[in-house]
Amino acid sequence: MRNFRNYDIWKDSMLLAKNVCQCTKTFPRYSAIINQIQRSAISIPSNIAEGASRSSSTEFARYLEISMGSAFELETQIELSYYFQYLDEENYKKLISDIVSIEKRISTFIMQIRSK
């Protein structure tokens, strides 16, 4: 069994989830997107952790793919939030940059896991 707490990508995606949830506090109170954004942000580190518990590399890679899907979903929701003017440009750019970084790192990690 792998210890997910040792993975920098898990640590960084935890921080991303925290930052995303913090930003949603400024959204209009009844915005339908808040719950969806929080769920996808939280799903990224959650699936990394769940995948780490799996016995095979194939299963772990599958959970990383799910985590990647959540990252792409989150990226779209951040784009929408900026479009709806719920996010200012500074927060938008920072979050998008962090999300894209996580996506690239998950992709690399999947390739590493599959090559073992």
N, C-alpha and C positions, 0 to 999 in steps of 0.2 A: 504494500500500500504506500502511496506517495503522500508526502506532507504538503498540502496545498499552501500552507503558510510560508513555505520556503520559496515559492515562486514570486519573483518580482512582478510578473504580469498580474498575479492575483492581488498583490499589495496595491499596485497602481490602479487596477480596476476598482478596488475598494474606495480609493481616494476619488476616482472619477465619479462613482456612485454618490459619494458624500457631496461633492461639488455640484453635481446635477440636482440632487434633492434640495440643496441649499438655494440654488437659483430658482427653483420652482416656487419658493416662498414669496417671490415678487410677482408671480403670475396672478391674473384676475382670479378671485376666490373660487368661482365655479367653472373654471376652464376645464373642458373635457380632456384636455391633453395631459394634465398634471399626473393623473394616476398612470397613464400609459408610459409617460417618460420615466417615472420613478420605477415602474415594473421592469422596463427594459434595462435601465441602468443597473438595477439590483441583480438582474438575471445574469449579467456578464460575470462577475466574480462567483456567483452562486453555481453556475454551470462549470466553471473551472474547478471549483472545490468538489462538486459532485463527480466530475470526471476523474479527478485524482483518486477517488475511492475505488474506481473500477479496476478489475484485475488485469485486463488486457490493454495493450497500447491502442488497439483498434477502437475499443470502447471509449478510452480516454480521448482519442482524436475526435470521436463523434460528439462528445460533450463540448469539446473546444469549438467544433463547427457550430453547435447550437449557441455557444457564447458569441461567436462571430456574427451569427444572425441577429442576436440581440444588439450587438454593437452597430450593425447597419440600420436596424430599426431605430435605435437611439439617435443615430446621425440624422435620419430623416425627420424625426420628431424635433430635434434641435433646429433643423432647417425650417420646419413649419413654425416653430416658436419665434424664430427671428422674422419670418415672413409676416406673422401675426403681430409683430412688434412687442412681444412679451419679453424678449431679450435685447439688451443693447448690443452694439457691435463688438465691444471689448469682450463681454462674456461669451457671445456667440463664437468669435474667432478662437478664443481660448478653449472652449469646449470642443469645437470641431477639430482643432489641432490635437487635443488629447484623445479624442475618439479615434481619429485616423491613425494615430500612433499605436493605440491598443489593437486596432484591426490588423495593422501590419505585423505587430508582434505575435498576435494569435496565429496569423497565417504562417509565420516562420516557425512557431512552436509546433503547429500541426505537422509541418514537413519534418521537423526533427523527430517527433514522436513516431511518425510513420516509417522513418528510415531506420528505426531500431529493430 
